[in-house]
Amino acid sequence: MLGTIVNVITVVAGGSIGLLLNKKLPARFVKIFFQVVGLFTLFLGLSMALETSHVLHMIMALISGALIGEALKLEQRMEAIGESMKSRLNLRNEKFTEGLLTAFLLYCMGSLTILGAIEEGMGGSPKLLLIKSLMDGVSSIALASGLGIGVLFSAIPLLIYQGGLTLLAMGFGEFFPPLFITELSAVGGVLLIGLGISILEIKKINVMNMLPALVMIIIFLWLIPDFGV
């Protein structure tokens, strides 16, 4: 899992630089830097979402996934975990949980995560994940400068999620159709749009509660015939 390991290192390194800049940069620079991240997240999410060729499957996955996530209270549970970590480590950063969740979603929803993990898991080159590592490292500078040390701790769920995908691909990658990858990435794009809206403080979107949609899209593509839409 060379690609994932390098990715974790770049996130921690970039986040550390961001924390140093946070202490030296005026607030107005941090704010504009963060707005750029929000706009880029919207652009990235929109470009990914438009790749879908199964709109009805996507809608069903998003609705059912959001209902499942809301029922399980995923956002509240993740916030509780974040606050517990913050308390145990005696951290005073008010945006610790927000930084943890925002960074994790931004790093893990992109198509490079899915494609890169599957490619490396199936014995290919870690090239895609290395490219993603560079992008995440730069992004973590901006995120950490605005949201604090929680961004560094996002490396833990990143390792679990992306590393898990790589391990799954080692065993089942050859049975994973390209269509599934495209549609999984498209649903992730919609979630990134929601994240971008939250980053720009337009409206708080409970993106974490929508994460089960990533599982539901695979189930619907597997079980339900193509609608032709």
C-alpha positions in Angstrom: 0.0 0.0 0.0 2.8 2.4 -1.0 0.3 5.0 -2.5 -1.8 5.1 0.7 1.2 5.4 3.0 2.7 8.2 1.0 -0.8 9.9 1.0 -1.0 9.8 4.8 2.5 11.2 5.1 1.7 14.1 2.7 -1.5 14.9 4.6 0.3 15.1 7.9 3.2 17.1 6.4 0.9 19.6 4.6 -1.4 19.9 7.7 1.7 20.7 9.8 2.7 23.4 7.4 -0.9 24.8 7.5 -0.8 24.9 11.3 2.4 26.9 11.2 1.0 29.3 8.6 -2.2 29.7 10.7 -0.1 31.4 13.4 1.6 33.8 11.1 -1.0 34.6 8.4 -3.6 37.3 8.9 -7.2 36.0 9.2 -8.2 37.6 5.9 -5.6 35.4 4.0 -6.8 32.3 5.7 -10.4 33.2 4.8 -9.7 33.7 1.1 -7.5 30.6 1.0 -10.4 28.6 2.4 -12.9 30.1 -0.1 -10.7 28.9 -2.9 -10.8 25.4 -1.4 -14.6 25.6 -1.2 -14.9 26.7 -4.8 -12.5 24.0 -6.0 -14.5 21.4 -4.1 -17.7 22.5 -5.8 -16.0 22.3 -9.2 -14.5 18.9 -8.5 -17.8 17.5 -7.2 -19.8 18.8 -10.2 -17.3 17.4 -12.7 -17.5 14.0 -11.1 -21.3 14.0 -10.7 -21.8 14.8 -14.4 -20.0 11.6 -15.3 -23.0 9.5 -14.3 -25.0 7.6 -16.9 -27.5 6.2 -14.4 -29.2 9.2 -12.9 -32.1 7.4 -11.4 -29.8 4.9 -9.7 -27.9 7.9 -8.3 -31.0 9.5 -7.0 -32.3 6.3 -5.3 -28.9 5.7 -3.8 -28.6 9.3 -2.4 -32.1 9.2 -1.0 -31.9 5.8 0.6 -28.3 6.4 1.8 -29.3 9.7 3.4 -32.2 8.1 5.2 -30.0 5.2 6.5 -27.3 7.7 7.6 -29.9 9.9 9.3 -31.4 6.8 11.1 -27.9 5.7 12.2 -27.0 9.3 13.2 -23.6 9.0 11.5 -22.9 12.7 11.7 -23.6 12.8 15.4 -21.6 9.7 16.1 -18.6 11.0 14.1 -18.8 14.3 15.9 -18.9 12.5 19.3 -15.8 10.5 18.3 -14.1 13.7 17.3 -15.0 15.4 20.5 -13.8 12.4 22.5 -10.5 12.4 20.7 -10.2 16.1 21.3 -10.9 15.7 25.0 -8.5 12.7 25.5 -5.7 14.6 23.7 -6.5 17.8 25.7 -6.8 19.9 22.5 -8.3 23.3 22.5 -9.0 23.7 18.8 -12.8 24.6 18.5 -12.9 23.3 14.9 -11.2 20.0 15.6 -14.2 17.8 14.6 -15.0 20.0 11.6 -11.5 19.8 10.4 -11.4 16.0 10.8 -14.6 15.4 9.0 -14.1 18.0 6.2 -10.6 16.7 5.4 -11.7 13.1 5.5 -14.6 13.7 3.1 -12.5 15.8 0.7 -9.6 13.3 0.6 -11.8 10.1 0.2 -14.7 11.0 -2.1 -12.7 11.7 -5.2 -12.4 9.3 -8.2 -8.6 9.1 -7.7 -9.2 7.5 -4.3 -11.3 4.7 -5.8 -9.4 4.2 -9.1 -6.0 4.5 -7.4 -6.7 2.1 -4.6 -8.2 -0.5 -7.0 -5.3 -0.1 -9.5 -2.6 -0.6 -6.8 -4.6 -3.4 -5.1 -4.7 -5.3 -8.4 -0.9 -5.1 -8.7 -0.7 -2.0 -10.8 1.3 1.2 -10.3 0.6 3.5 -7.4 0.9 6.4 -9.8 -2.7 7.7 -9.3 -2.4 7.6 -5.5 0.9 9.4 -5.7 -0.7 12.2 -7.8 -3.6 12.3 -5.3 -1.0 12.5 -2.5 0.4 15.7 -3.9 -3.0 17.2 -4.3 -4.1 16.2 -0.8 -0.8 17.6 0.7 -1.5 21.0 -0.9 -5.1 20.9 0.2 -4.2 20.0 3.7 -2.1 23.2 4.0 -5.2 25.3 3.3 -7.5 23.2 5.4 -5.2 23.1 8.5 -4.6 26.8 8.3 -8.4 27.4 8.6 -9.6 24.4 10.6 -6.6 23.4 12.7 -5.1 20.2 13.9 -8.2 18.0 13.2 -7.0 17.9 9.6 -3.9 16.0 10.6 -6.0 13.4 12.4 -8.0 12.9 9.2 -5.0 10.8 8.1 -6.3 8.0 10.4 -9.7 7.4 8.7 -7.9 8.1 5.3 -5.5 5.2 6.0 -8.4 2.9 7.1 -10.7 3.8 4.1 -8.2 4.0 1.3 -6.1 1.2 2.6 -9.3 -0.9 3.0 -10.2 -0.3 -0.7 -6.7 -1.4 -1.7 -7.0 -4.6 0.3 -10.5 -5.3 -1.1 -9.2 -4.8 -4.7 -6.4 -7.3 -4.0 -9.1 -10.0 -3.5 -12.1 -8.8 -5.5 -10.8 -6.1 -7.9 -11.2 -8.2 -11.0 -14.9 -8.6 -10.3 -15.5 -4.8 -10.0 -16.9 -3.5 -13.3 -15.8 -0.1 -14.6 -19.4 1.0 -14.5 -19.4 0.6 -10.7 -16.3 2.8 -10.4 -17.8 5.5 -12.5 -21.1 5.6 -10.7 -19.4 5.4 -7.3 -17.3 8.3 -8.2 -20.3 10.2 -9.4 -22.2 9.8 -6.1 -19.0 10.9 -4.4 -19.1 14.0 -6.5 -22.6 14.9 -5.3 -21.3 14.5 -1.7 -18.4 16.8 -2.6 -20.8 19.4 -3.8 -22.5 19.3 -0.4 -19.1 19.6 1.3 -18.2 22.6 -0.9 -21.4 24.4 0.1 -20.6 23.7 3.8 -17.0 25.0 3.4 -18.2 28.2 1.8 -20.7 28.5 4.7 -23.6 28.9 2.3 -25.5 26.2 4.2 -24.5 23.4 6.6 -25.0 20.1 4.7 -24.9 16.8 6.7 -22.7 15.1 4.2 -21.6 12.4 6.7 -25.2 11.1 6.9 -25.2 10.6 3.2 -22.2 8.3 3.1 -24.3 5.1 2.9 -25.2 6.2 -0.6 -21.8 4.9 -1.7 -22.9 1.5 -0.7 -26.4 1.8 -2.0 -25.3 2.8 -5.5 -23.4 -0.5 -5.9 -26.5 -2.4 -4.6 -28.9 -0.7 -7.0 -26.5 -1.2 -10.0 -26.2 -4.8 -9.1 -29.9 -5.6 -8.5 -31.9 -3.2 -10.7 -31.9 -3.3 -14.5 -30.7 -0.2 -16.4 -33.5 2.4 -16.7 -31.8 4.0 -19.7 -31.6 7.3 -17.8 
